[in-house]
Amino acid sequence: MGMANPFTPTFGIIPPFMAGREALIEELSSAFSNGLGDPNLCTIVSGARGTGKTALLSFMASEAESQGWITARTTAAEGMLEDILDQALVSARNFLDALDGRKLSGVSIGQFVSFEWDNEAPRVGNWRTQMNALLDQLAEQDIGLLITVDEVKVTVPEMKRLAQVYQHFVTEGRKVALLMAGLPQAVSALFGDDDVSFLRRARKHVLGRIPDGEIRDALLLTVNEGGRSISAEALDEAVGVIDGFPYMMQLVGYRMWAENPRSEQIALADARHGIELAKREMIEGILEYTYRELSDGDKRFLAAMLPDSQDSSLAAISWRMGVKSNYASQYKRRLLAQGVTGE
């Protein structure tokens, strides 16, 4: 049967090693211990599909919980506010049986967080009022709440409402953190909306390509921790194909491992066949979807880059497109904003 595959090519699953994100993780982790006043308590990360945004949210939520915070994890969609409240209540009570119609009366923090509840009338009031009631109770024991929002979209009315109410949480000195993630164009649209101008003060981080050296280390560590080894040639080919893309690292690793799971070592042949399978999945799961969202002009710009084996110059791209540089630069900015191309 072979050893269990340690790679996790499923969106949002925390990988064994968060390659290339150590500095960001440390910065965000410190915010939970620093508490009120740390600017990282309101952070938004952006990046193209497959750069590890959802996994990062999951990882930071687990980190917050390890520091005594409760968490509410949601996605920007209709009903997200109610979901945040429900998730916060579930997180707060942990192992208790009761939820609705109860009131928190005491908290003790030991190996686990445990709550005692008194009977109370069903919760009433709007979302902010209900959240304030919970936060007041948590504040008595200095317990913070982390809200994570994935796939942010300014077109979701409740996304705007969350941003507006979160501003009140901050000005009222409540121990609440907000960590959001989204595609670059969605994040840009969010910051451009005057209704949520408060979020422009959020800390901003872009998840880009991870250096090959860190990919190599994470790949090797994952294989070794899983109980196997990998040949130097196989490792080299895998790192080259992954090209700094976190999701691709998990895909390649998963497929290489699955080729011959009973073998003590992942051989070059295993790597090459696994890489081909991973490439097809990457195209079907990420690249084709991204390509369908591009405009005709975006596609022409990308096609004009194909002849170059190294970085493309705007002048060369403009000449191949048959347009002036200022026209081509508009598509360069669009593709940068979408995370499709780099600087």
Secondary structure as the mmCIF struct_conf table of DSSP 4:
data_model
#
loop_
_struct_conf.conf_type_id
_struct_conf.id
_struct_conf.beg_label_comp_id
_struct_conf.beg_label_asym_id
_struct_conf.beg_label_seq_id
_struct_conf.end_label_comp_id
_struct_conf.end_label_asym_id
_struct_conf.end_label_seq_id
HELX_LH_PP_P HELX_LH_PP_P1 MET A 3 ASN A 5
BEND BEND1 THR A 10 THR A 10
TURN_TY1_P TURN_TY1_P1 PHE A 11 GLY A 12
HELX_LH_PP_P HELX_LH_PP_P2 ILE A 13 PRO A 15
BEND BEND2 PRO A 16 PHE A 17
TURN_TY1_P TURN_TY1_P2 ALA A 19 GLY A 20
HELX_RH_AL_P HELX_RH_AL_P1 GLU A 22 ASN A 34
TURN_TY1_P TURN_TY1_P3 LEU A 36 GLY A 37
HELX_RH_3T_P HELX_RH_3T_P1 PRO A 39 LEU A 41
STRN STRN1 CYS A 42 SER A 46
TURN_TY1_P TURN_TY1_P4 ARG A 49 GLY A 50
BEND BEND3 THR A 51 GLY A 52
HELX_RH_AL_P HELX_RH_AL_P2 LYS A 53 SER A 66
TURN_TY1_P TURN_TY1_P5 GLN A 67 GLY A 68
STRN STRN2 ILE A 70 THR A 75
BEND BEND4 ALA A 76 ALA A 77
TURN_TY1_P TURN_TY1_P6 GLU A 78 GLY A 79
HELX_RH_AL_P HELX_RH_AL_P3 MET A 80 ARG A 93
TURN_TY1_P TURN_TY1_P7 ASN A 94 PHE A 95
BEND BEND5 ASP A 97 ASP A 97
TURN_TY1_P TURN_TY1_P8 ASP A 100 GLY A 101
STRN STRN3 ARG A 102 ILE A 109
BEND BEND6 GLY A 110 PHE A 112
STRN STRN4 VAL A 113 ASN A 119
HELX_LH_PP_P HELX_LH_PP_P3 ALA A 121 ARG A 123
BEND BEND7 GLY A 125 GLY A 125
HELX_RH_AL_P HELX_RH_AL_P4 TRP A 127 ALA A 139
TURN_TY1_P TURN_TY1_P9 GLU A 140 ASP A 142
STRN STRN5 LEU A 145 ASP A 150
BEND BEND8 GLU A 151 GLU A 151
TURN_TY1_P TURN_TY1_P10 VAL A 154 THR A 155
BEND BEND9 VAL A 156 VAL A 156
HELX_RH_AL_P HELX_RH_AL_P5 PRO A 157 THR A 171
TURN_TY1_P TURN_TY1_P11 GLU A 172 GLY A 173
STRN STRN6 VAL A 176 GLY A 182
HELX_RH_AL_P HELX_RH_AL_P6 PRO A 184 PHE A 191
TURN_TY1_P TURN_TY1_P12 GLY A 192 GLY A 192
HELX_RH_3T_P HELX_RH_3T_P2 ASP A 194 ARG A 201
BEND BEND10 ALA A 202 ALA A 202
STRN STRN7 ARG A 203 VAL A 206
HELX_LH_PP_P HELX_LH_PP_P4 ARG A 209 PRO A 211
HELX_RH_AL_P HELX_RH_AL_P7 ASP A 212 GLU A 225
TURN_TY1_P TURN_TY1_P13 GLY A 226 GLY A 227
STRN STRN8 SER A 229 ILE A 230
HELX_RH_AL_P HELX_RH_AL_P8 ALA A 232 ILE A 242
TURN_TY1_P TURN_TY1_P14 ASP A 243 GLY A 244
HELX_RH_AL_P HELX_RH_AL_P9 PRO A 246 GLU A 259
BEND BEND11 ASN A 260 ASN A 260
TURN_TY1_P TURN_TY1_P15 PRO A 261 ARG A 262
BEND BEND12 SER A 263 GLU A 264
STRN STRN9 GLN A 265 ILE A 266
HELX_RH_AL_P HELX_RH_AL_P10 LEU A 268 MET A 282
HELX_RH_PI_P HELX_RH_PI_P1 ILE A 283 LEU A 287
HELX_RH_AL_P HELX_RH_AL_P11 GLU A 288 ARG A 292
TURN_TY1_P TURN_TY1_P16 GLU A 293 GLU A 293
BEND BEND13 LEU A 294 LEU A 294
HELX_RH_AL_P HELX_RH_AL_P12 ASP A 296 MET A 305
TURN_TY1_P TURN_TY1_P17 LEU A 306 PRO A 307
BEND BEND14 SER A 309 GLN A 310
HELX_LH_PP_P HELX_LH_PP_P5 ASP A 311 SER A 313
HELX_RH_AL_P HELX_RH_AL_P13 LEU A 314 MET A 321
TURN_TY1_P TURN_TY1_P18 GLY A 322 GLY A 322
BEND BEND15 VAL A 323 VAL A 323
HELX_RH_AL_P HELX_RH_AL_P14 SER A 325 ALA A 337
TURN_TY1_P TURN_TY1_P19 GLN A 338 GLY A 339
BEND BEND16 VAL A 340 THR A 341
#
